[in-house]
Amino acid sequence: MEPRVLLAVLLLACLGLVLTQEGRSPRQRVRNGRGELRRRGRKGLARQQGADMPVRRKTLPLNDNDHAGAAIFLDSYRTVQEMESSYNILPGKKGACQYRGISMFDKAVWSPKPCITCLCASGKVVCDEVTCPRLRCPITIRPPGECCPICAELVPNDPGEPDDETEGGDPQTKEEPGKVLSKEDHYEEEKRLQKKDEEQKRRRKEKKLEAKRQRKLLEEKRQEMERQEKEEEEKQMPEEENLHEEDKRLQEEEQRLREEAEEVAALEEKRRRMEEQRRQEEERRLEQEAEQRRLLMSLEDAMESDSKEVEEEEEEEEEEVRLRGDVFEMLPQPSVEIEIQPLPAPCEEHTERAGPSLPTGCIISDIAVTCENAKLSSIPPLSIPELKELSLEGNAIAMVPTGAFNGIPNLERINLGKNKLTSAGVDPQAFKNLIHLRRLYLDGNLLERIPSDLPPSLEELKVNENKLRGIDEGLLDDLANLVTLELEGNMLSEGTVDPSAFQSLQQLSYLRLGRNHFRTIPQGLPPSLLELHLENNLIEEISEMAFNQTTNLNVVVLRNNKLDETRIAPLAWINHRNLESIDLSHNKLYQVPSFLPRSLVHLVLVGNQIERIPGYVFAHMDPGIEYLYLSFNKLDNEGIDPISFFGAFHSLTELFLDHNQLTTVPLGISEMRKLHFLRLNDNKISNFEEESICDPLSNEDSSLVILRLENNFINMRNISPTSFSCIISYSSVVLKPQKIK
C-alpha cells in the first residue's frame, strides 16, 4: 500500500498548489498587469500632497518595554540625518508624495522591498508587487537577485553561453599585438574563422543530439517506473478501481504530454530566436570588419600621398599614426608605417576610426574630440564631417578666425571655456555657418561683448565669468530657439543692458544674471521665462512693473542683495499664479514681507535681520506655504504672534527657526499637522511646556520626523514624560547637547 499512498499524497499536493495559484484575487491580477512605471526627475524639493506617514500609536515615553518599537523606527529611519532638506535647494512643482518621512518627486519610482515597486502619482503612492507566473516544468530554480523562479534546463549546455573552446580562443591563431598583417593574411584569417564557426556549429549539433538521447532515456525510465507502479496497483486494487485509476492516469498522461509538447515548442522557438540573433550579430561583425578594412586601405592611400608631398617639399617631418582603441596618438618617428591592432569584438562600446592627425593631448571618441588642457594656442584644423562635439577647454586659444570650423560643419556642441578669447579675436562669421550648433560654452574668457551672428539653432549659451559690459539692442534677435542664457560674473547693469535685449527670445526659460551690478530688476524679460537668478547683485528695489510680463515665472533667486520689505511694491508679485519659490536670504529684511505671491510654496529668508512675523502674512496663499526657512535671524517670542502662522497650519512641512533668540517654543507648533522637519536648535529656550509639541487633547500621532532642540538652555530632567508622546519614535528628537547658563 505504500506506493499508492505516496502517489495519492503527491497528487493532493499538486492539486493544492494549482488551486492556490489560480485563486488569486482579481485585484491582485489587475495590479500585476500594470505597465512598467516610468520615472521623471524634478528639480528641487518635492511637494508632499496627500502623502501618508507611517502611524504607530505610542503615547507613553520610551522605557524598557518600548525598545522593540524604537528599534523598528530606527531601522526605518537609520539615515534620518540625510533626510533633512537644505534651504539652499529650491523645490520643484507640486504633486510629490511623502513615504515614511521621505519626500518623493512626482512620477518618482522606488523599491522599498525586493520585488515591490512604488510610484508617486499626483501626491498618491501606488505600489505594485511582482507576481510570479505559473511554471509547468519538473524542476524550477530561483536565480540570485530575481523575484520569481524559472524552469531549469535539462540540458547543461546553453546556446547563449560560449563553448569552452571559444572562450579562450585558438592559441595557434592569436595574433601578436605588434604584428603587421597584409591583405592576404586578412583573407586567410576570415577563412580560418569560417572553419572555426562550422566546427562550433557541428559540436553544438552533437550536444543537442546527446541531450535528446538523454531526455529519451529519462522518459523511458519514467515510463518503466510508472509501469511497475501500475502492475503493483493492479494486484492490490479491485478490477473496477483499476479501470478508474487507469482512465485517470491516461488523462493525466495526456495532459502531461500536452504540457511537455508546449514546453518543447517554446524551447525550440527560444533557440530559434537566439540562433537568428546570433546570425544577425555575426553579419554585423562581418560588415564592421569590412568597413574597418576599407578605412585602413583609405588611410594607407592617404599616408602614401602625404609621404610623397613631404619628400617633394622637404619641409615637414614624417609621422607615425598608431591606432589604439578609439584614441589617435601622434608620435614623431623617422618613417611612415601603419601598425594594425587585432580587430575588436562587435560588442565593444567604441569602434576604431581612421581620421586626420590630432595634436598631442587630444583624443577622439565616437563623434567627439576632446583637447582639454592640451596647451593649444589655436583651434586645430580638423576635417571630420561626422563630428558632433568639440571640447577645447583649458587652453590658451586667443582667436577664432573665419573658417575655423569648416572641416567640422555638423558640430552640435562647442566648449571654449577657460581660454584667452577676446572680442577682437572672435571673427563675426566664425560660428555663423554651424547650422546644427545647439550648445556654445564661452565661460572664463576675456570677452567684452557677446559674439554676433550666432546660428539660430542655438539652444544654450554660456558666457559666465567674462568682462561683458553691455548687451546692445538686436544682438540676440536671431536666437529665437534659445532656452538657457547664462551671463553670471560679468559687469552688466540696468544701464548697459538695452530694455529690449531679451524680448526676442521667445523660448527663453532659464536666465542667470548673478554676480553683476544690477540695482533693479532688468526690463523687457520675455513671458516664457521660468527661472530668474539675480543673486549677488546690488538690487535695492522691486517695482510694481518688474514682473508684469513674466507671468509664467516659477523660481526667483534674489539672495545677497540690498532689499528691505519697504522697497518691495505690494503688487509686485502677489497675483502670480505660478511663482512657487522665492529666495530672499542675506538681504536687509526686518520682518517677513507682506503681499507675497498667492501660489508661494517655498520661501527662504535665511541670514536677514528679521525680528517679527506679522499676523496673517501667509493667510492668502493657496494651496499654502510648505517650506519656510528663517534661520540666522533675530526672532524672539514677542515677534511671533498667535496668528503669525495663520493659513499655514495645514500646509507647513518644513520650518527652520534655528539660530534666533527664542526663549520658548512658538505657539501653534502643535497644530501643524503636516510638519515633518522642525529646527529650534541654537536659540535661548529654557522653558519647555508639556503642550509645546504634542496637543494633550488630541490622540493623533505627530508627523514629525526630525525635531532639533540642541544648544538651548533646556533642563532635560524637568521635561514631562508626555511632552513627546505624540512623536512616533524618540530617536527623532535631538536634545543633546544643551548650554549651561
C-alpha positions in Angstrom: 0.0 0.0 0.0 2.9 2.4 0.5 3.4 3.3 -3.2 -0.3 4.0 -3.6 -0.4 6.2 -0.5 2.7 8.1 -1.7 1.2 8.7 -5.1 -2.1 10.0 -3.6 -0.2 12.5 -1.3 1.8 13.8 -4.3 -1.4 14.3 -6.3 -3.1 16.2 -3.5 -0.1 18.5 -3.0 0.0 19.3 -6.8 -3.8 20.0 -6.8 -3.5 22.3 -3.8 -0.6 24.3 -5.4 -2.7 24.7 -8.6 -5.7 25.9 -6.7 -3.6 28.4 -4.7 -2.0 29.9 -7.8 -5.4 30.1 -9.6 -7.2 31.6 -6.6 -5.5 35.0 -6.7 -7.9 37.9 -6.3 -8.9 39.8 -9.4 -7.5 42.9 -7.8 -4.1 41.3 -7.5 -4.1 40.1 -11.1 -5.0 43.6 -12.3 -2.2 45.1 -10.2 0.2 42.6 -11.7 -0.8 43.5 -15.2 0.1 47.1 -14.9 2.8 48.5 -17.2 6.2 49.5 -16.1 6.4 52.6 -14.0 8.2 55.4 -15.6 10.5 57.9 -13.7 10.7 61.5 -14.3 13.2 63.8 -12.5 12.2 67.0 -10.9 14.5 69.8 -9.7 14.2 70.9 -6.1 12.3 69.6 -3.1 9.2 67.5 -3.9 5.7 68.6 -2.9 4.2 66.3 -0.4 0.5 66.4 -1.2 -1.7 63.6 0.2 1.3 61.5 1.4 0.5 59.1 4.2 3.0 59.0 7.1 3.6 55.7 9.0 1.3 55.7 12.0 2.2 53.9 15.3 0.1 54.5 18.3 2.5 55.3 21.1 1.6 57.8 23.7 3.9 56.7 26.5 7.6 57.7 27.0 10.3 55.3 26.0 11.1 52.6 28.5 12.5 49.1 28.5 9.2 47.6 27.2 9.3 50.0 24.3 12.6 49.0 23.0 11.2 46.9 20.1 9.1 49.7 18.8 12.1 52.1 18.8 14.2 49.5 17.1 11.6 49.3 14.3 11.7 53.1 13.8 15.5 53.2 14.0 15.6 50.6 11.2 13.2 52.7 9.1 15.0 56.0 9.8 18.6 54.9 10.3 19.5 57.5 7.7 17.3 60.2 9.2 20.1 62.8 9.1 20.3 62.5 5.3 16.5 63.3 5.1 17.0 66.8 6.3 16.5 69.2 3.4 18.8 72.2 2.7 17.2 75.6 2.2 19.8 76.2 -0.5 18.0 73.7 -2.7 14.8 75.1 -4.4 11.9 72.6 -4.8 10.1 71.8 -7.9 6.4 72.0 -8.7 3.6 70.4 -6.7 2.5 66.8 -6.8 5.1 65.0 -4.7 4.5 62.3 -2.1 5.6 61.5 1.5 6.6 57.9 2.1 7.9 57.0 5.5 9.2 60.6 6.1 10.9 60.8 2.8 9.9 63.3 0.1 9.4 61.6 -3.3 9.2 63.6 -6.5 6.1 63.4 -8.7 6.4 60.4 -11.0 9.4 59.1 -8.9 9.8 55.3 -8.8 11.4 53.4 -5.9 11.6 49.9 -4.5 11.0 49.8 -0.7 11.4 46.0 -0.6 12.6 43.4 -3.1 10.1 42.6 -5.8 7.9 45.6 -4.8 7.9 48.8 -6.9 6.2 52.1 -5.9 5.2 55.2 -7.9 4.5 58.7 -6.7 1.5 59.8 -8.9 -0.1 63.2 -8.2 0.5 63.1 -4.5 -0.5 59.4 -4.0 1.7 56.4 -3.5 0.8 53.4 -5.7 2.8 50.1 -5.2 2.9 47.0 -7.4 4.1 43.6 -6.2 5.7 41.3 -8.7 3.6 38.1 -9.1 5.4 35.1 -10.4 3.8 33.3 -13.4 2.7 29.7 -13.2 5.5 27.3 -14.3 4.8 24.0 -16.0 8.2 22.3 -15.6 9.5 19.4 -13.5 12.4 21.4 -12.0 12.5 25.1 -11.0 15.3 27.3 -9.7 15.4 30.9 -8.3 18.4 32.8 -9.8 20.2 35.2 -7.3 18.6 38.7 -7.2 15.5 37.5 -9.1 11.9 37.6 -7.6 10.5 34.6 -9.5 11.7 31.0 -10.2 12.5 29.9 -13.7 12.5 26.5 -15.3 15.8 24.6 -15.1 17.2 23.3 -18.3 17.6 19.5 -18.6 20.5 20.0 -21.0 23.6 21.5 -19.4 24.6 23.5 -22.5 23.1 26.9 -23.2 23.1 28.4 -26.7 23.7 31.8 -25.2 26.9 30.7 -23.4 30.1 30.3 -25.2 31.8 26.9 -25.5 34.9 26.2 -23.7 36.8 26.0 -26.9 35.7 29.5 -28.0 36.2 31.3 -24.7 39.9 31.1 -24.6 40.3 31.3 -28.4 42.6 29.2 -30.5 46.2 29.7 -29.2 47.6 28.9 -32.6 45.6 31.7 -34.3 46.1 34.5 -31.8 47.8 37.5 -33.4 50.6 39.3 -31.6 49.7 43.0 -30.8 52.5 44.5 -32.8 52.4 42.2 -35.8 51.8 43.8 -39.3 49.3 41.9 -41.4 48.9 42.1 -45.1 45.6 41.8 -47.1 46.3 38.1 -47.9 46.7 37.4 -44.1 43.3 39.1 -43.5 41.6 36.8 -46.1 43.3 33.7 -44.6 42.1 34.9 -41.2 38.5 35.1 -42.5 38.6 31.6 -43.9 40.0 30.3 -40.6 37.2 32.0 -38.7 34.6 30.4 -41.0 36.0 26.9 -40.5 36.1 27.6 -36.7 32.4 28.6 -36.8 31.4 25.5 -38.7 33.2 23.3 -36.2 31.4 25.1 -33.3 28.0 24.5 -35.1 28.8 20.8 -35.5 29.7 20.5 -31.8 26.5 22.2 -30.8 24.5 19.9 -33.0 26.2 16.9 -31.4 25.4 18.2 -28.0 21.7 18.7 -28.9 21.5 15.1 -30.2 23.1 13.9 -27.0 20.6 16.0 -25.0 17.7 14.4 -26.9 19.1 10.9 -26.2 19.3 11.7 -22.5 15.7 13.0 -22.5 14.6 9.9 -24.2 16.4 7.7 -21.7 14.8 9.7 -18.8 11.4 9.3 -20.4 11.8 5.6 -20.8 12.9 5.2 -17.3 10.0 7.2 -16.0 7.6 5.1 -18.1 9.2 1.9 -16.7 8.7 3.2 -13.2 5.1 4.1 -13.9 4.5 0.6 -15.4 5.9 -1.1 -12.3 3.7 1.1 -10.1 0.7 0.2 -12.3 1.4 -3.5 -12.0 1.6 -3.4 -8.2 -1.6 -1.3 -8.0 -3.4 -3.8 -10.2 -2.5 -6.6 -7.9 -4.0 -4.8 -4.9 -7.0 -2.9 -6.2 -10.3 -4.4 -7.5 -10.9 -4.5 -11.2 -13.3 -1.6 -11.3 -11.0 0.6 -9.3 -8.1 -0.4 -11.6 -10.2 0.8 -14.6 -11.0 4.1 -12.9 -7.4 4.7 -12.0 -6.2 3.7 -15.5 -8.6 6.2 -17.0 -7.5 8.9 -14.6 -3.8 8.0 -15.3 -4.3 8.2 -19.0 -5.9 11.6 -18.7 -3.0 12.9 -16.6 -0.6 11.3 -19.0 -2.3 13.0 -21.9 -2.2 16.4 -20.1 1.4 15.9 -19.2 2.3 15.1 -22.8 0.5 18.2 -24.0 2.3 20.4 -21.5 5.7 18.8 -22.4 4.9 19.4 -26.1 4.2 23.0 -25.4 7.4 23.4 -23.4 9.4 21.7 -26.1 7.8 24.1 -28.7 8.6 27.1 -26.5 12.2 25.9 -26.1 12.6 25.4 -29.8 11.2 28.8 -30.5 13.6 30.4 -28.0 16.5 28.5 -29.5 15.4 29.6 -33.0 15.3 33.3 -31.9 18.7 33.1 -30.3 20.2 31.5 -33.4 18.6 34.3 -35.5 20.0 36.9 -33.2 23.5 35.3 -33.3 23.4 35.2 -37.1 22.5 38.9 -37.2 25.3 39.7 -34.9 27.7 37.7 -37.0 26.6 39.6 -40.1 27.0 43.0 -38.3 30.5 41.9 -37.2 31.5 40.9 -40.7 30.2 44.2 -42.1 32.1 46.1 -39.4 35.3 44.3 -40.2 34.8 45.1 -43.9 34.2 48.7 -43.1 37.4 48.8 -41.0 39.4 47.2 -43.8 38.1 49.9 -46.2 39.1 52.6 -43.7 42.5 51.2 -43.3 43.0 51.0 -47.0 42.0 54.6 -47.4 44.3 55.5 -44.6 47.2 53.8 -46.4 46.4 55.7 -49.6 46.3 59.0 -47.7 49.6 58.3 -45.9 51.3 57.4 -49.2 50.1 60.7 -50.8 51.3 62.6 -47.7 54.6 60.9 -47.9 55.1 62.0 -51.5 54.2 65.6 -50.6 56.7 65.6 -47.7 59.5 64.3 -50.0 58.8 67.0 -52.6 58.6 69.9 -50.2 61.3 68.7 -47.7 59.8 71.0 -45.0 57.8 68.6 -42.8 58.8 65.7 -40.6 57.3 62.3 -41.2 54.8 61.0 -38.6 53.7 57.6 -37.4 50.0 57.0 -36.9 49.2 54.4 -34.3 45.6 53.2 -33.7 44.7 52.4 -30.1 41.0 51.7 -29.4 39.2 54.9 -30.1 42.2 57.3 -29.5 44.6 58.7 -32.1 48.1 59.3 -30.7 50.7 61.1 -32.8 54.4 60.3 -32.2 57.3 61.7 -34.3 59.3 58.9 -36.0 61.7 58.8 -38.9 59.5 56.7 -41.2 55.8 56.3 -42.1 54.4 53.0 -41.0 50.9 51.8 -40.2 50.5 49.5 -37.2 47.3 47.4 -37.1 45.9 46.0 -33.9 43.6 43.0 -33.9 40.0 43.8 -34.8 37.8 44.4 -31.7 34.7 42.3 -30.9 31.4 43.8 -32.1 30.2 44.4 -28.6 32.8 47.0 -27.8 31.4 50.4 -27.0 33.7 52.4 -29.3 34.8 51.4 -32.7 38.1 52.3 -34.4 38.1 55.3 -36.7 40.6 56.5 -39.2 40.9 60.2 -39.4 43.2 63.2 -39.5 46.1 63.9 -37.3 45.4 65.4 -33.9 47.7 67.3 -31.7 49.3 65.7 -28.6 46.8 65.5 -25.8 43.7 65.3 -28.0 41.5 62.2 -28.2 38.7 61.3 -30.4 35.9 59.1 -29.2 32.9 58.1 -31.3 31.6 61.6 -32.5 33.5 63.8 -30.1 37.0 65.3 -30.0 38.4 66.4 -26.6 41.5 68.6 -26.3 41.2 69.8 -22.8 44.3 71.3 -21.1 46.4 70.4 -24.1 48.3 73.7 -24.2 46.8 74.7 -27.6 47.2 78.3 -28.8 44.8 78.0 -31.7 41.9 75.9 -32.9 43.3 72.7 -34.5 42.4 72.2 -38.2 40.1 69.2 -38.4 38.3 67.5 -41.2 35.7 65.1 -39.7 32.3 65.9 -41.2 30.5 63.5 -38.8 31.9 65.2 -35.7 29.2 66.4 -33.2 31.1 67.7 -30.2 34.4 69.6 -29.8 35.8 70.5 -26.4 38.9 72.8 -26.2 38.5 73.9 -22.6 41.5 74.9 -20.5 43.9 76.0 -23.3 45.5 79.3 -24.4 43.3 80.0 -27.5 43.0 83.7 -28.2 41.4 83.8 -31.7 38.5 82.1 -33.6 39.1 83.0 -37.2 36.7 82.7 -40.1 36.6 79.1 -41.4 37.9 77.6 -38.1 35.2 75.0 -38.2 34.9 74.5 -42.0 36.0 70.8 -41.7 33.5 70.0 -39.0 30.3 71.7 -40.2 27.9 69.4 -38.3 29.0 70.4 -34.8 26.2 70.5 -32.2 28.3 71.4 -29.1 31.4 73.6 -28.7 33.2 74.2 -25.4 35.8 77.0 -25.5 35.8 77.7 -21.8 38.8 78.8 -19.8 40.8 80.2 -22.7 42.1 83.7 -23.6 39.4 84.7 -26.1 38.8 88.4 -26.6 36.0 90.1 -28.5 38.5 91.4 -31.1 39.9 87.8 -31.6 36.5 86.2 -32.4 35.6 86.8 -36.1 31.9 87.8 -36.6 31.5 85.0 -39.1 33.2 82.3 -37.0 30.1 80.5 -35.8 27.6 81.6 -38.5 27.8 78.5 -40.8 27.3 76.0 -38.0 23.6 75.4 -38.7 23.4 72.5 -36.3 25.0 74.1 -33.3 22.9 73.9 -30.1 25.3 74.5 -27.2 28.1 77.1 -27.1 30.2 77.5 -23.9 32.5 80.5 -23.6 32.9 80.7 -19.8 36.1 82.0 -18.3 37.5 84.1 -21.2 38.1 87.8 -21.7 35.1 88.7 -23.9 33.7 92.3 -23.5 30.6 91.5 -25.6 28.6 88.5 -26.8 29.7 87.3 -30.2 27.5 88.4 -33.0 26.0 86.3 -35.9 25.4 83.3 -33.7 23.4 80.5 -35.5 19.6 80.5 -35.0 19.8 76.8 -33.9 21.5 77.7 -30.6 19.5 76.5 -27.5 22.1 77.0 -24.7 24.6 79.9 -24.5 27.0 80.3 -21.5 29.2 83.4 -21.2 29.9 83.4 -17.5 33.0 84.8 -15.8 34.0 87.2 -18.7 34.2 91.0 -18.9 30.8 91.7 -20.6 30.0 95.4 -20.3 26.6 95.5 -22.0 24.0 94.0 -24.4 23.0 96.1 -27.3 19.6 96.2 -29.0 19.2 93.4 -31.6 22.3 91.5 -30.6 20.1 88.4 -29.6 17.3 88.9 -32.1 18.2 85.8 -34.2 18.3 83.4 -31.3 14.6 82.5 -31.2 15.3 79.0 -30.1 17.5 79.9 -27.1 16.3 78.2 -23.9 19.1 78.8 -21.5 21.2 82.0 -21.2 23.9 82.3 -18.5 25.8 85.7 -18.1 27.0 85.4 -14.5 30.1 87.0 -13.2 30.3 90.0 -15.6 30.0 93.8 -15.4 26.4 94.1 -16.6 23.9 96.6 -15.1 20.4 98.0 -16.0 22.2 101.0 -17.6 24.2 98.9 -20.0 21.6 96.3 -21.0 19.1 97.6 -23.5 15.5 97.2 -22.3 14.6 95.3 -25.5 17.6 93.0 -25.4 15.7 89.9 -24.2 12.3 90.5 -25.8 13.0 88.5 -29.0 14.0 85.3 -27.0 10.6 83.7 -27.3 11.7 80.3 -25.9 14.0 81.6 -23.1 13.2 79.6 -19.9 16.3 80.0 -17.7 18.2 83.3 -17.3 21.1 83.6 -14.9 22.5 87.2 -14.3 24.1 86.6 -10.9 27.3 88.4 -9.8 26.8 91.5 -11.9 26.0 95.2 -11.0 22.2 95.4 -11.3 20.4 97.7 -8.9 16.8 96.9 -10.2 15.2 94.0 -12.0 16.1 94.1 -15.7 13.4 95.3 -18.0 12.0 93.5 -21.0 12.1 90.0 -19.7 10.3 87.6 -22.0 7.0 86.0 -21.0 8.4 82.5 -21.4 10.8 82.9 -18.5 10.5 80.2 -15.8 13.6 80.8 -13.6 15.4 84.1 -12.9 18.6 84.2 -10.9 19.9 87.6 -9.8 21.9 86.7 -6.7 24.9 88.7 -5.6 23.9 92.0 -7.2 23.1 95.4 -5.8 19.3 95.3 -6.1 17.5 97.6 -3.7 14.0 97.8 -5.1 11.3 95.6 -6.7 8.9 97.9 -8.6 5.3 97.2 -9.3 6.1 96.7 -13.0 9.2 94.5 -12.5 7.4 91.1 -13.2 4.4 92.4 -15.2 5.2 90.4 -18.3 6.8 87.3 -16.8 3.5 85.6 -15.6 5.0 82.1 -16.0 7.8 82.6 -13.5 8.3 79.7 -11.2 11.6 80.4 -9.4 13.1 83.8 -8.4 16.5 83.9 -6.7 17.4 87.3 -5.1 19.8 86.4 -2.3 22.8 88.5 -1.3 21.3 91.8 -2.4 20.2 95.0 -0.5 16.4 94.6 -0.3 14.2 95.5 2.6 10.4 94.9 2.9 9.6 98.6 2.4 11.1 98.6 -1.1 9.0 95.7 -2.4 5.9 97.0 -4.1 2.6 95.5 -2.8 1.6 94.5 -6.3 5.0 93.3 -7.5 4.1 89.6 -7.5 1.1 88.9 -5.3 -1.2 87.9 -8.2 1.3 85.5 -9.8 -0.2 82.0 -10.0 2.9 80.1 -11.0 5.6 81.7 -8.7 6.3 78.9 -6.2 9.8 79.6 -4.9 11.5 82.9 -3.7 14.9 83.1 -2.2 15.5 86.4 -0.3 18.2 85.2 2.0 21.0 87.6 3.1 19.3 90.8 2.4 18.2 93.6 4.8 14.7 92.5 5.8 13.5 93.3 9.3 10.2 91.4 9.1 8.7 88.7 6.8 7.5 90.6 3.7 3.7 91.0 3.1 2.0 90.7 -0.2 3.9 87.5 -1.2 2.6 85.5 -4.2 -0.6 83.6 -3.7 1.0 80.4 -5.2 4.1 80.6 -3.0 5.3 77.2 -1.7 9.0 77.8 -0.8 10.3 80.9 1.0 14.0 81.3 2.0 14.7 84.2 4.4 17.9 83.0 6.0 20.6 85.5 7.2 18.5 88.6 7.4 17.6 90.8 10.5 14.0 89.6 10.8 12.5 90.4 14.2 8.8 89.8 13.5 6.4 87.5 11.6 3.3 89.7 11.0 -0.1 88.1 11.6 -2.0 86.6 8.6 1.1 87.1 6.4 0.5 83.6 4.9 -3.3 83.5 5.1 -3.9 84.5 1.4 -1.8 81.7 -0.1 -3.4 78.8 -2.0 -2.8 75.9 -1.5 -0.4 77.2 1.2 3.3 77.6 2.0 5.1 74.4 2.7 8.8 75.3 3.2 9.7 78.3 5.4 13.4 78.9 6.3 14.0 81.7 8.9 17.4 80.5 10.3 20.0 83.1 11.4 17.7 86.0 12.2 16.7 88.0 15.3 13.3 86.4 16.1 12.2 86.3 19.7 8.9 85.2 21.2 7.5 88.8 21.1 8.0 88.9 17.3 5.8 85.8 16.8 2.0 86.4 17.3 -0.5 83.6 17.8 -1.8 84.4 14.3 1.6 84.6 12.6 1.3 81.2 11.0 -2.5 81.5 10.3 -3.2 79.9 6.9 -0.1 77.7 7.1 -1.1 75.2 9.8 -2.5 72.7 7.3 0.4 73.0 4.8 3.8 73.7 6.5 6.1 70.7 6.0 9.5 72.2 7.0 10.0 75.1 9.5 13.5 76.3 10.3 13.8 78.7 13.2 17.3 77.8 14.4 19.9 80.4 15.4 17.4 83.0 16.6 16.6 84.4 20.1 13.5 82.3 21.1 13.1 81.6 24.8 10.1 79.2 24.4 8.7 77.0 21.6 6.4 79.3 19.5 2.7 79.0 19.8 0.9 76.9 17.2 3.6 74.3 16.5 1.4 71.6 18.0 -1.4 72.5 15.5 0.8 71.9 12.4 -0.5 68.5 11.2 1.9 68.0 8.3 5.1 69.3 9.8 8.0 66.9 9.2 11.1 68.9 9.9 11.3 71.4 12.8 14.6 73.2 13.8 14.6 75.1 17.0 18.3 74.5 17.9 20.7 77.3 18.8 18.2 79.5 20.5 17.7 80.5 24.2 14.8 78.1 25.0 14.8 77.3 28.7 11.1 76.8 29.5 9.7 73.8 27.7 6.0 73.4 28.2 4.3 70.0 28.1 1.9 71.0 25.3 4.6 72.8 23.2 4.9 70.0 20.6 2.1 67.5 21.4 -1.5 68.5 21.9 -2.7 66.7 25.1 -6.3 66.9 23.9 -5.5 65.0 20.6 -4.9 61.3 20.2 -3.3 61.7 16.8 0.4 60.9 16.3 2.6 63.7 15.1 4.1 63.6 11.6 7.4 65.0 12.9 10.4 63.1 11.5 13.1 65.4 12.9 12.9 67.8 15.9 16.1 69.6 16.8 16.3 71.3 20.2 20.0 71.1 21.0 22.2 74.1 22.1 19.4 75.7 24.2 19.1 76.1 28.0 16.6 73.2 28.5 16.9 71.2 31.7 16.1 67.7 30.4 15.2 66.4 33.9 12.3 68.9 34.0 10.8 67.7 30.7 7.4 66.0 31.3 7.2 62.3 30.3 4.3 63.1 27.9 6.0 66.1 26.2 6.9 63.9 23.2 4.2 61.3 23.4 2.8 62.1 20.0 6.1 61.5 18.2 6.4 58.1 16.6 10.0 57.5 17.7 12.1 59.3 20.3 15.1 58.9 18.1 13.5 61.7 16.0 14.2 64.2 18.9 17.6 65.7 19.3 18.1 67.2 22.7 21.9 67.0 23.4 24.0 69.0 24.0 22.4 71.8 25.9 24.1 75.1 27.0 24.9 75.9 30.6 23.7 79.3 32.0 
